[in-house]
Amino acid sequence: MINKLHFEMIMLYSGDAKRIQHFCKVHSYAKLIAELENVDADTLFILEAAALTHDIGIHYCEEKYGECNGKLQEKEGPAIAKRLLAKLQFEDRVSERVQYLIAHHHTYDAIDGIDYQILVEADFLVNLYEDRLSEQAIEHAYREIFKTDSGKRICREMYHF
């Protein structure tokens, strides 16, 4: 099911290699952190689905608002994900949690589960690089965002501090 979702997301983002690369990298880091943190299979499944779809609202936001900031993605993304997950016959409880994670993945002060924490960490690992943030910004994110041992270690190794 995850592979079907992955392929559907690639088709949805057809022609937008940058964004396809982004969600593929977030998915890879999320899966790695989750497995290193020994999360259960159900949580991993939800996390993988959320990592693949976390930015699903970007194109819609660009069309509707002319921009795609994080808050707009949180607002518009869940409904798009709901339709896609229903098409692929994901269970309602899985879809609901994935939609919740999409609706909050740019909100860092109310993280309520390991799936949410890992999604945020994986997205940060990718964004810190893609956005070419300063060493100071990276260290700030490390201190404020990263909570899992595995996410912290990956961040330290990646940015060598």
C-alpha positions, 0 to 999 in steps of 0.5 A: 500500500505504501508503494502504491501511495508513493507512486500516486504521489509521484504521478500527482507531482508529475513534472515537479522533480524538486517536490518529488525529491523532497517528499521522497527524502522526507519519507526515507528519513522518517522511515529510518528514524522510526525504525531506529527508534523501534516504533511499532508497525502500525505507527510506521505505516501511518508515518510513512503515509504522512511523510509521503503526503505531508506537502500534498496541498502545495500545488493547490495552494499555489493555484488558489493563493499564489503561494504555498506557505506552511499554514496554507498547506496545513489548511488545504492538504488534509482534504486532498489527502483524504480523497487520495487515501480513500481512492487507495482504500486506506483505513479511515483511522489511518487516513484520519491520523495522516490528515491530522499530521498533514494539518499540523506538520508546520506546528511545532508546539503541540507535538502529540505522538512519536509519528508527529515528532519523527515527521517533523524531524525528517522534514527538518533534516531535508529542509535544513539542507534544501533551504541552505540554512546557516549553521546557527539556524541548524543548531537552533533547530537541533536544540528546539525541534529534535527530540528522538535520539536517532533524529538528533544523531542524524542531524549531528552527523549530517551537519557535523557538530 
